[in-house]
């Protein structure tokens, strides 16, 4: 069976929307579904690398559709209607700038591009700190979609220690919403400034 056909069958089987057959499902369709199940279960021991790859890709795609109800999905919609993966930006900033920042969060819902808010314990002068953060994260952002990139120190805001809510009961989306409201005036100023620079 061609790799693409196998991948399509696996995606169908692993999709959370087709776990149960509908009342109108024929016995032949159910039989086909059972055959798919057997094929999927056997791919773990399959020597065909294309089949194994298709199985792995289909599993990851199915898992990615499951919502994270505890921590929020870590994304928000930008001005052009496209999604911004804020969590990936935050994870990269923490990994690349661990000695410079103590915590960070990305906001910018409904805005042209994201803004990185950072708390720090560093004694480094603020303008130099922002340049260092930008330098350390530049490669990561060069590979993001245009609407997800932070390419200017203007889009990095250093906030006082303790600015971010510390409650574990709030998910990341709720925290972002609170910070969007808290820094609305600052965001308005930043985006006006950015527009005059373009």
C-alpha positions in Angstrom: 0.0 0.0 0.0 1.4 3.5 -0.9 2.7 5.4 2.1 0.2 8.3 1.5 -2.8 5.9 1.4 -1.6 4.3 4.6 -1.2 7.7 6.2 -4.8 8.7 5.2 -6.2 5.5 6.7 -4.2 6.0 9.9 -5.4 9.6 10.2 -9.0 8.4 9.8 -8.6 5.8 12.5 -6.8 8.0 15.0 -9.1 11.0 14.6 -11.0 11.6 17.8 -14.1 12.3 15.7 -14.5 8.8 14.3 -14.1 6.7 17.4 -17.7 5.3 17.2 -19.6 4.3 14.1 -22.8 6.2 13.4 -26.2 4.3 13.5 -26.2 4.3 9.7 -22.7 2.7 9.4 -22.9 -0.5 7.4 -21.3 -3.8 8.5 -18.8 -3.5 5.7 -17.7 -0.1 7.0 -17.3 -1.5 10.5 -15.3 -4.4 9.1 -13.0 -2.0 7.3 -12.6 0.0 10.5 -11.6 -3.2 12.3 -9.0 -4.0 9.6 -7.6 -0.5 10.0 -7.3 -1.1 13.7 -5.4 -4.3 13.2 -3.1 -2.6 10.7 -2.4 0.3 13.1 -1.7 -2.1 16.0 0.8 -4.1 13.8 2.8 -1.0 12.7 4.8 -1.0 15.9 6.5 -4.2 14.8 6.5 -3.3 11.1 9.8 -3.2 9.3 8.5 -0.8 6.7 9.9 2.7 7.6 7.3 4.5 5.5 4.5 2.8 7.4 6.1 3.5 10.8 6.6 7.2 9.8 2.9 7.5 8.8 1.8 5.9 12.0 4.0 8.3 14.1 2.8 11.4 12.2 -0.9 10.4 12.4 -0.6 9.8 16.2 1.0 13.2 16.7 -1.6 14.9 14.7 -4.4 13.2 16.6 -2.8 14.1 20.0 -2.4 17.8 18.9 -6.2 18.1 18.5 -6.8 17.4 22.2 -7.3 20.6 24.1 -5.3 21.4 27.2 -8.1 22.3 29.6 -5.8 23.0 32.5 -3.1 25.3 31.2 -4.9 26.8 28.2 -3.8 26.3 24.6 -1.0 28.9 24.7 -2.2 30.7 21.6 -4.1 33.8 20.6 -5.4 35.4 17.5 -3.5 38.3 16.0 -4.9 41.3 14.0 -4.9 39.5 10.7 -6.8 36.6 12.1 -3.9 34.2 12.2 -2.9 32.3 15.4 0.2 33.1 17.3 1.9 30.3 19.3 2.7 32.3 22.4 3.8 29.3 24.4 6.6 28.4 22.0 7.9 31.9 22.1 7.9 31.9 25.9 9.6 28.5 26.1 12.3 29.7 23.7 12.9 32.9 25.7 13.2 30.9 29.0 15.6 28.4 27.4 17.8 31.0 25.6 17.7 33.7 28.2 17.5 31.7 31.4 20.3 33.8 33.1 18.7 37.1 32.0 15.0 36.6 32.8 13.2 35.0 35.7 9.8 34.7 34.0 8.1 35.9 30.8 4.8 35.9 29.0 3.7 36.8 25.5 0.7 39.0 24.8 -0.7 40.8 21.8 -4.2 39.4 21.1 -5.8 41.3 18.2 -2.5 43.2 17.6 -0.2 43.1 14.5 2.5 41.1 16.4 3.3 39.8 19.8 5.0 41.5 22.7 7.3 39.8 25.2 6.9 40.8 28.8 9.8 39.8 31.0 10.5 39.8 34.7 14.2 39.8 35.7 16.6 39.7 38.6 19.5 40.9 36.4 21.4 44.0 37.3 22.0 44.7 33.6 20.9 48.1 32.3 17.4 47.7 30.7 18.2 48.7 27.1 21.2 46.4 27.1 19.1 43.6 28.6 16.5 43.9 25.9 19.2 43.9 23.2 20.6 40.7 24.7 17.2 39.0 24.8 16.6 40.0 21.1 20.1 38.7 20.1 19.6 35.3 21.9 16.2 34.7 20.4 16.8 36.1 16.9 17.5 32.7 15.2 14.2 31.3 16.7 12.1 34.2 15.5 13.7 34.2 12.0 12.0 30.8 11.5 8.5 32.0 12.7 5.7 33.2 10.6 5.9 37.0 10.1 2.9 37.7 12.4 4.6 35.7 15.2 8.0 37.3 15.2 9.6 39.7 17.7 12.2 41.5 15.8 12.6 44.8 17.7 13.6 45.7 21.2 10.4 47.9 21.2 8.4 44.6 21.4 10.3 43.5 24.6 9.0 45.1 27.8 10.8 44.7 31.1 8.3 44.7 34.0 8.8 44.8 37.8 9.4 41.5 39.6 6.0 40.2 40.8 4.0 41.7 38.0 2.7 38.3 36.7 0.0 36.5 38.7 1.4 33.6 40.6 -1.9 31.8 41.2 -1.8 28.2 39.9 -5.6 28.2 39.6 -5.4 30.5 36.6 -4.6 29.1 33.2 -2.2 30.9 30.8 -5.0 32.3 28.7 -6.7 33.9 31.7 -3.3 35.4 32.8 -2.8 36.8 29.2 -6.2 38.4 29.3 -5.4 40.1 32.6 -2.1 41.4 31.4 -3.6 42.6 28.1 -6.0 44.8 30.1 -3.3 45.9 32.5 -0.8 47.0 29.8 -3.4 48.2 27.2 -2.1 51.8 27.3 1.5 50.6 26.9 0.6 48.3 24.0 -1.3 51.1 22.3 1.8 53.3 22.6 4.2 50.5 21.4 2.1 49.7 18.3 1.7 53.4 17.4 5.5 53.8 17.7 6.2 50.7 15.6 3.9 51.9 12.9 5.7 55.2 12.6 9.0 53.4 12.3 7.9 51.2 9.3 
